[in-house]
Each structure stands twice: as structure tokens, then as C-alpha cells.
Amino acid sequence: MRVVDIGGTPREMGECHGRALADEIAAHLERWREHLAGLGVERPHDAIRAFVDSTGFVAAAREHAPDLADEVDGIAHGAALAAHEAWFLQLMDEAWMHPSLGRAGALGGEGCTTFGVVDGIRSWSAQTMDLEGFRDGAQVVLRIRPAHGPDQLVLTMAGCVGLLGVSAAG
């Protein structure tokens, strides 16, 4: 799996991510558009813009997680994407079930599998990451050295801030 080193401020990390993975991001986005067309979405470019505009997610992120919003803006700039395209890449779970993007998601309305176990002393929980086949080839690990905060290893898709990861903070 490809490992990409990024660091700096949130905006700088996003720009580095975008530049380093520009080709992979473009291919990931194009495969997603083709997938949407296969689900019956007419004019996927327009549907993506309308979807992002309809969610309120961008405004909420700017208010509640401004560093992450800066990182997404940096990805858009670094990869030469339209802002709504970079934001669309962050909305994987929301897109699965949104009626404007075709039938009930690529997984047929299904999702990831989770479990939890509590034995009175310890507890465990886990979740699978059930992703559509068009995402194959977009997987990447980001080795992050932020200007402020602990170093991180984050598994993600090209163009997405992150899916899951660990930090040096434990």
C-alpha cells in the first residue's frame, strides 16, 4: 500500500496530500462518477455538486472542525479539484444512502458489520470497512506529522482526510 508523508498546518497537510495523490484522486473521483452513472444518476458532475450543497456538511465542518475544513480545502487546491469535489470525497457514508445519488447506496442498503463484547473486565468493539469495488486502488496510508499535535498513521482513500488511524498519543 502506498504511504505518503504529509505535515505542517492543516492547510499544508491537505495541499501535500492533494499534490502527492493528484492522479489517484482524479481516478478515484472518476470511478465514483462512473459508479453513480451505473446506478442511474444522470449527469453525475451536477449531482455531486447538488448533493454537497444539500447536506449542510461544509458549513457544519467550518464551524465545528475548522482545521479539518482547512485540510479539505488544501486537498482541493493541491489536487486542482473544484471545492465541491473535494468535499464529496469526504461524504462517503452520507452518499451511500442519499436518494439523489441513485438507489439506496452501492451496498444495496447494507453497511459495515460491527460487534461488541463486554466481559465485566474489558470490552472490545470492531467494525469492518465494507467499501465499493470502485475504491480499489485508491487506498493509501498517510504518515502525518502535524505542526501541532501527535504524529499519526491514517488509512484513507486518495482525496479523503481519513477513514481510521492511530496516533502517537496512544
C-alpha positions, 0 to 999 in steps of 0.5 A: 500500500502506498504511504505518503508523508504529509505535515505542517498546518492543516492547510499544508497537510491537505495541499501535500496530500492533494499534490502527492495523490493528484492522479489517484484522486482524479481516478478515484473521483472518476470511478465514483462518477462512473459508479453513480452513472451505473446506478442511474444518476444522470449527469453525475458532475451536477449531482455531486455538486447538488448533493454537497450543497444539500447536506449542510456538511461544509458549513457544519465542518467550518464551524465545528472542525475548522482545521479539518475544513482547512485540510479539505480545502488544501486537498482541493487546491493541491489536487486542482479539484473544484471545492465541491469535489473535494468535499464529496470525497469526504461524504462517503457514508452520507452518499451511500444512502442519499436518494439523489445519488441513485438507489439506496447506496452501492451496498444495496442498503447494507453497511459495515458489520460491527460487534461488541463484547463486554466481559465485566473486565474489558470490552472490545468493539470492531467494525469492518470497512465494507467499501465499493469495488470502485475504491480499489486502488485508491487506498493509501496510508498517510504518515502525518506529522502535524505542526501541532499535535501527535504524529499519526498513521491514517488509512484513507482513500486518495482525496479523503482526510481519513477513514481510521488511524492511530496516533502517537498519543496512544 
